[in-house]
């Protein structure tokens, strides 16, 4: 696939200028004054910030093309732990509904294609949504074969229709319907909009998902006699039965005499082979009645639902690694009929509160994980008390964005140990090294990397000095936990290409929004060395960023922070204590730059191993460190809202209430989902937190986590 670096360029001051972060297509259907079905088709292109604030544009269908109608009709989206979302304002395209629901769609949080359903009485609305790529796709990115389902309106006859089959995008756009009515066979491509939509001569708009595996699309002009919306997937590799089991939120549509009858359902694919459908509203009541049941099985990349006590069946195509289902067909009374279905897997937490973030500390020689939950209480787990092998090296903790649970990984002499918090807040233990035949344990430099779709990677150096990676595969194991894979990057990528694994120190790892995976560290000369892979590459490679771009050497404190406008910033401390940042933005093409922030703004000198970085939901970049010679905590920071666009320095120690205990390096920096900014470190034998939250005013606060945490 071809990508233009220039197309990814986003001005630092206007990070939303060139590309919508998400898109949607929708259809509103209801009777006209004579009781005949009518339809309105619409689309939105918008941007959702980390705190849920949303803005964008709304387009309605027109006679010859879509028409701009105005700004987005809601201000924010709040994602819920049960796989849903809510809006503020609480409304759909058509207005304020009697009943509504939304299934999550943010790929960064583990969801592929989502949907919104609204019931206005005699009128219903269905909207499908997805997060778009971080770059503006070109025509080649859309190429391929998809399985689709769609619903629409024949505007000449005032008749609703539905169809499912295959969609091919190449030099042209071609439909091949296997069931149902299709008003035309295809069209030719006219280009890609600045918002990232592929457009056909029939004024169809196709939006590609962030993963590149799904599409949503809409015919937005009445001139060809059709208005329609659809969803399509590239067929997933055949999953295992265990991998497909789970719960899905379903937007459903069937033809009836009045048009399309839309509904919102819950589908349970149970591990014993039973399936059950529930009405979503009834399901929410806690007294859900099964509205349909039967037995489910897999046929390649298709889920087959065999209705109980009947020869009827429903077939659903599997996409997005088993996390998305779209309709193929339904057989009822011996007749094959088209249906509309977009089903999104629920990544829910059955019990407990949402975990905002974790911190870690070795107290009295015992490794402990702290976690802040949505009840604003801190909880503490002593990993050594859980059993399992003795932790002999580093350990790291994190929250998996796909399920909101706390996890930890630790270096032991017998393998890489994974700790998982269960529904009842107990913890389970797995030895990933013994699970994965042929893998080697991580001995040093353990790092956690989270990909744009929520995939977790654990990287480090094995006893032989090889760079290795453990990673979630997208499946699940029999116990219900995520399945993991293993890669020896040195053996499988670097050595075959004649490349040497650097003698790293202070490793960091990070994934960009376009899923480029990066592992970086300092070599013995203080150069920044990056081992990286990006989609389209067949192997990992190595670059010396300092040598290639003339950057000065660093002494330590390597940190990385990424921004919503796709900037990559790798900061570190030079031997003289100055803060230097090696950085890249898309408009620089292949060139990296280095800036000495201490020299630029006359900032304080820092201890070499003290850095902690984080980026707020509003795009403010923060680098905290310990000032050399004084021990004070200072923060270099920059925000898009600063009028002079210069970096600033804040003395955090001075901003805290008098008498707040001092903390020491190493520091942990976190921008939390509760909008708090946090710098955490040890104060003597206690773990201590400095934090700020918008609802607490302008002051920073201190909190003794060792004293307040509740043991589990």
N, C-alpha and C positions, 0 to 999 in steps of 0.2 A: 504494500500500500504506500501511496505517496502522501507526504505531508509537507506543507510549506511552513517553514519556521516563521516567516513573516505573518502568516495567518494566525499564529498563536499570540502575536504581540498584543499586550494590553497595557495601556498607559498606567503608570503607578498611581496617578491622581484619579483616574477613571477606570477602576478595575472591571467594570461591567460593560465597557463601551462596545466591544466587538462580538461578544458571544453570550447568549443566554445560558444560564447554568442548568435550566430545565425547560421542558416544553410539554405541551399537552394538546390533545385534540378531543373534541366532544360533540355530542349530538343531543339535542333537545327534541322530544317528540310528544305531540299531543293532538287532540282533535281540533279541526277548524269549526266554524259556525254551523256547518252542515254535518258535523260528526266524522268527517274524513280525516285520515292521518296527515299531519304536516310535520315538517322537520326544519330545524335550524342547526347548522354545523358551525363550529367555532374552533379557534386555536389560541393558545397563549404561548408567549415566550417570556421567561422571567429569570430572576436571580434570587436565590435564597441564601441569606447570610447564616452564619453559624448559630446565631441566637433565634433563627426562625423568621426574621424580618424579610418580607418578600416584596418585590416590585417588578413591573414588567408591562407588557403590552397585550392587548386583546384584539383578535381579528375575527370578524364574522364573514360568512359566505357572501358572495356577490354574484351578479349575473355573468361576469366574465373573469373574475378573479376575487381573491379574498379582499376584504375591506378593513382598514384600521378603524377600531371602534373606540379606543381610549386606553387608559391605564388599567392595570390589574384590579379586579373587583374585591380583593382582600389584601390585608396588610401583612399578615404573618401566617406561618404554618408551624404548628407544634406537633412533634412526633411523639406518639404514645408507645408504651412498652409492649402493648399487645399487638403491635403491627399496624396500628391505625395512625391517622393524623386528624387534627382538627384545624379549623381556620378561624381567623379573626380579621375581618368581619365573617360572621358565621353564615356564609351564603355560597350559592353557585352562580353560574352564568345567567340563569333565568331569573334569579332573585332569591328570596328567603324561603327555603323549603320547609315542608312539614316534617320531613325526616331526611337525614343525610348520614353518610359515612364515607370515610376515605381510607384506602389501603396505602401504606407507605411506599415511596418511590425513590428515595435518595440512595443512589448506588454507593456512596461513601459510607453509608451506614448498613450496607448489606442487602439492599433491596433492588430488584431489577426494574420492572414496570409496575406502577401502581395505578389506582383508579379512584374516582370519586363518584358517588351515586347520590342523587337528590330526587325526592318525591314531592311534587307540588300539588298533588291531588289527581287531577285528570292528565297532568303532564309529568313526564319523567325525563331525567337527564343523566347521561353517563359520560364521563370524561376519563381518558387514559393518559397517564403522565409518566415521564421518565427523565432522568438526569442525562444531559447531553455530554459529549466528550469535552475535554478541556481545550481542545484545539478545534478550529473550524475545519470540519471534514471536507474532502473533495469528492468528486464523483466516484473515484476508485474505492473509497472507503465503504460505499454502499453496495458495491458489487457482490453478487452471490445469490444463492438460492435460499428462500425462506418458506416456511409454512405460515399461512395467514388465515385469519377469520375477519369478517367485516359485516357491518350492517349499514343500511342506507335507505334512501328514498328516491324512487323514480318520480322526478318532479313533473313530468308530462302526464303521468297516470295517477298521481297521488297514491302510489302503492309502495309499501315498504318491502324490502328484500334483505336477504342475508346470503352469505356465500363463504365457503372455505376451500382451500386448495393450496397451490404452490404459486409463489411470487418469485420471479427472476428479474434481477437488476443487472444489466450489463451495458451495452450500447443503447438499449431500450429498456422499457419496463413492460414486462409481460405477466399476465395472470393466466393461470390454468385452474379453472374451477372444478373441484371433484364433487361438490354437492352445492345446490342452491343456485340462485340466479345471479348473474354478473352482467351489468349493463354494457360493458365493453371489455375487450381482450387486453388492452394495454395502451401505451402511448410512448412518446420519446422524451428524452431528458432535455430540459432547456437550461439548467444550471443549478448552482447552489447559492442560497441567499446569504447575506452577512450574518444572519442568525443561525446558520448551519443547516437549513432545510434544503433537501433535494427537491426540485420542482419539475413537474412534467408539463407537457403542452396542454394537458387537460386541467391544469391548475390543481394538481394533487401536490400536497406537501408531505414529505417523508422526513421524519426525525430519527436519527440513529442514537442508540443508547450509549452511555459512557463506556460500556464493555465492548461495543461493536457487535453484540450478539442479538439485538432486538431492534424492532422498528415500531413506531406508531405513525399513522398516516391519515390524511383526510382529503377528500375531494371538496374543494371550496368554491366551486362555480356551478351555477345552474345551467349554463349554456350547453353542456353536453348531456343534460337531462338527468343528472345523477348528483346526489349529495350523499357522502358516506364517510365513515371513520373505520379504522381497522388497526389491528395489532398483529405483528409477525415476528417469528423467531427463526434463527438458524437452529436446526435440530441439534440437540445436545447428544453427546456420546451416550449410548445406552447405559443407564445407571443400574445399580443393584437395587433389589427390592427394599433392602434396609435403608438405602440412601434416599429413596423416594417417600418413605413413610413420613407422615407429618400432617400438619394442618395448613389449609390455604384459605385466604379470603378471596371471594369470587364475585366478580361482576358478570351477570348472566343475562342473556337476552334470547327470546324465542319469538317466532312469528305467530301472531294470532290474527283474528279477523279485523282488529282495530289498528294493526301495525306491529311494532315490536314491544313485547312485554318484558320490561327490564326488572331485574330483582337483584338483591344482594344476599349472598349465601356464605356459609362456612362449609368447607369440604374437609372431612377427616379421612385420611388414608391410614388405617390402623395397621399396626405391626402384625396382627393375626390374619390379615387379608380381607377384613371387612372394610367397607366404606360407608360413610353416613353423610348426608346433606342436612344442614340446618338452615332455617331462616336466620339471618344475622341479627335482626331485632329481637327475635325470640331467644336466640343464643345469649344475647346480652342480659336478658332477664334472669338468667341463672336457672331457668326451668325449661330449657330448650327441648322441643319435641322433634324427633327425627322425621323429616318430611320425605326422605327417600333413603333406602339402604340397599346393600348388595355386596358383591365381592369384587375386588380389584386385582388386576394383574398387569404385567408389563409385556409389551410386544415391541421389542426394539426400543425406539425412542417415543413410544406411545403408551399412555396409561389407558387401560381398558376397564371401564366400569360396567359390570354385568348386573343388571337390576335383579333384585330378589324376586323369585317366583315368576320369572318372565324371560323371554328370549331377547328382550330389548337390551341395548347397550349404549354407552356413551364413550367416545374416543377423544382423548386430549393429547396434544403434542407437547413434548417436554422441551423446554428451552432453559437458558441461563443456569446450567449446571444443576438442574432439578428444582430451581427456585421459581420457575414461571411455567404455567400451563396455558395453552391457547386451544380453542375448539378445533376439532377435526370434523366430527359429525355425531349425530344421534340417530339411533334406530328405534322407532316407535311403531308398534303394531305392524311390523314388517316393512315399514317405509323409512328410507334414509332421509333425514331432514338436516338442514343447516342450523347451527346454533352460534351464538356469540358468547365467548367465554374468555376472560382474562383473570387468571387465578394466581395470586402472589403468596408465596410461602410465608407463614407467620414465624418470625424469629422472636418468640415471646419468652418472658421470664415468668413461669407459673407462680413463683413465690418470692417474697422478699422485696426490698426497696431497690430502686435504681441505684447502681454504683456510679457516682460521678467520676471519681478518679482514685488511684492508689498511690501510696508512697511506701518507702521501705527504709528499714533501719536495722542495724545489728546492735542489739542491746544485751549487755552482759554475755557477749559471745553467742547470742542466739538470733538467727535471722527472722525478722518479723515483717509482716505486710499490714499496712494501715489502709483503710478505705473510707472515704467520705460518701455517705449515701444520701438519698433524697430527703430523709427525715432530718438532715443536717447533723446527724450523729456520726462520730468516728468509731470504727470497729477495728480490732487488732487480732491477727492470727499469728501464732508462733509456729512457723513451718516445721521446726524440729520436733514439736509435740505431735505432729500428724503421723509420724513413723516414716518408713522408707529409708533410703540410703542417707548417710551423713553428708551434709552439704560441705564441700571442700573448697569451693571457689565462689565466683560471683553468682548472684541471683537477681532476677528482674521480675517486676510485677506490672500488670496492665489490665485494662478493661477491654474486652472484645466488643467492638461496636455492633456485631451481629446479634448478640444475645444479652448484652449489658452485664455480663458476669465478670467477676474478678478472677484473674489467673496469675500464676507465677511459674517461672522456670528457674532451675538451679543446676549448677555444675556439681557433679559428684564423680567419684572414682569409678562408679559402675554404669554411668550413662547420664544423658540429659533428662532430668526429671521435670514433669509437667504437673502442676497442682491446679485443680479446677474447683471453684466454689459451686456446690450443688444447690438445688432448689431450696433445701431446708437449711442453708448457710453452713452445712458441714463441707468438708473438702475431700476430694478423691485424688489419688496419686497414680500417675502413669510413667513408666520408663520408656521414653520414645526411642532410645537407642536399641533396647532389646526388642521393642515392637517391630522395628523396621530392619529387616535382615540386610546385612551389608553396610549399615550405617556405622559411623564412628562418633564417639562422644565429643562434645565441645569441652575443651580444657581451659581456654582463656578467652577474653574479649567477647563475652556473651552480650548480644544486643537484641532488641525487639524492634521489628519493623512492621508497620501496618499499611497495607496496600489501599488503593482508592476504593475498592469494593469491600473492604473489611478483612481481607486475607491477612493472617498473621504469619510473619517469618521470624525465625530465631536464627541468628547468624553468629559465627565465632570461629576460633582456630582450634583444630583438633590436636591431639598429642604429637602428630607428625609435622605440625606446622602448616597443614592445609587449611584453606578457607572453606567452610562448609555451611550449608543452609538446611534447616528444617522448616517445612512450610505446610500450611493447611491446604488440602487438595480440593476442598469443596464438598466432600462426602462426609459421612458419619460412620462410626464403628458400631459394633453390636451393643456396646454399653451406652450408646447415645451421644458420646462425645464426638468432636470433630476428628476426621481422619487426617493423618499427616503423611507427608512425603519427605524425601531426603535427597540432597544433591551435594556432591563434593565438587565445588567450583574449581578448585585447583586441578584435580584429576580429569574432570570432564570438559573443562573449557580452557583454562589457562595453559597448562602444559602441552596439550595437542597443538596449540597455536604458537608454541615457543615462547610463552610469556611466563615470567617469574612471579610467584606470590610474594608481595612485599613483606618485609619484616615490620609489621605494623605495631604501633602502640596507640592506645586511646581510640579504639574503633568506635565509629558511629554508623548507623544504617538508616536509610530513609527511602520512601517510595514517593514519586511525584504523582500528580493528578492524572497523568497519562500512563501510569503504571510502569514507569522506568524504575528499576530497582538499583539501589546504590549502597555500596559499603565503602566507607572512607576512613582513613587514618593517617597518622604521621609516620614517616620513615625516620631512620636514624639521623638524617640531615635536617629534619623539621619540615620536609616537603609534604604537601597534601596529596595523597595518592588515592585515587578513586577506582574501585573495581565495580563495573556496572553492566547492566543489561537493559534493553528497551524492547518493546513489542516490535516484531519484525526481524530481530537479531536471532541468530541460531546459537550464539555462545556469548558468555561474558567476556569483557575485555578490560584493559587497564590503562589509565591515564595518570600521568604526573601533572596535576593541575598547576603546581608551583613552577615547575621547570618549563612547561609549555607556554605559560603566560607571564613569566618573569616575576612571580610573587615572592615576597620575602619569606624566610623560614619562620616556623612557629615553635614555641617551647612546650605547648600543651593546651589543655582546656578546650579541645575540639568540640564544637557544638554545631548543630544545623537547625535552621528554621526556614519554613516554606511559607509562601503567601498565596492568597486567593488569585493573584495575577500571575502565578506560576514562576515567581522568582525563587531561586535557590541561593541560600546564604550559608556559608560555612565559616564560622568564626573561631578564632583561637587567640591565644596570648603569646606575644613575641617575648624574646629573652629580656627585653627592657621593661616588660609589663604592659605594653600598649596593646589595645584591642584591634586586631586586624580581621577583616572579613573578605574572603574570596567569594565572589558572587556572580550570578548569571541571571539574565532575564531573556525571554524568547527573542526580543528584537536584536539581541547581540549575536544571533546566529550561533556559531560554534565557539565564540570568544568568551572567556571568563576574565573578570577584573578583580583587583584587590584594592581595598580602601583601608587606611589607617584611621579608624574613627577617633582614637585618642588624639592624634595630631590635628585632625580636621576641626574638632570642637574644643580642644584643650581639656580633655577629660582626664579622670584619675587613672593611675596605673593599677593593674590588677595582679593578684596572685595567679600563677599559671594554671593551676588545676581547679579553679573555683567557678568556672562559667556554668550558667544554666540559662537556657533560652526558651521563649514561648511567644506565641502570636495570639492576640485577643480576637474575639469574634468580630470586632469592628476593624481588624486589619492592623492594629498597632503591634510593632515588633519590639520585643524586650529582651535584653541580655543582662542578666544579673551576675555580679561577681563580688569578690572580697577585695577591698582596696588595699594595695600593698602598703605596709607600714602602719596602718591604722586598724585594720580588721573590720572596718565599717562595710556594710552591705550597700552597694551602689547599683543603679540600673541605668544602662544606656538604652534609650528608647526612641522610637520614631512612630508617628501615626499619620495616616492619610489626611487627617483633619488639621494638621499643623500648617499654618499659613505660609511659613518660610521654607517648609519642606526640609528642615535641618534636623539632624539627630540632637537629642537633648540628654542630660544626665540628671537623675534624681538620687539624692542621698536617702535611701530607704530607712536607714537607721534613725536619721533625724525626723522622718515622717511618722515614726511609731510613737506611741505614748511613752512618756518618761518612765524609765525603769524596766522596759521590755528587755528580756535577756538577749544577749548577743548569740548569733549562730555562726557556725564555722563550715568551711568547705569539707566535703563536696556538697554542692547545693542541688536541689531539685526544683525546676521551674515548671509550672502547670497553668494553662488557661483552661478552666473547668467548664463543663456544660451548664453549671449554675451561674455562669458569667463571673465567677471569682477569678482573680489573678493571685497566684500563690508562689512563694519562694520558701522552700523547706530545707532545714539543715539541723544538725545536732547542736544542742546547747548543753554542754557537759554530757551527762548520761541520758538526757531526754531529747526526744524528737520534737522540734519546735516549728511552728508555721507562722510566716508573715503573710497576711492576705488583705485583699481589697475586693469589695463587691459593690456594684452600683447602688443597691438599695440601702447600703450602710453609710452613705455620705462620701465625703472626699478623703477621709482619714484612712490610713492603714491600721491594721489590728494585729495583735499577736495571740497565739494560742499554743498552749503546752499539750501536744498530742499525746505524749506518754501519760500525762495526768488524766486526760479526759476520755481516752479511748476505752471502749467496752470490749473485754476479751471474749473471744469465741473459741 
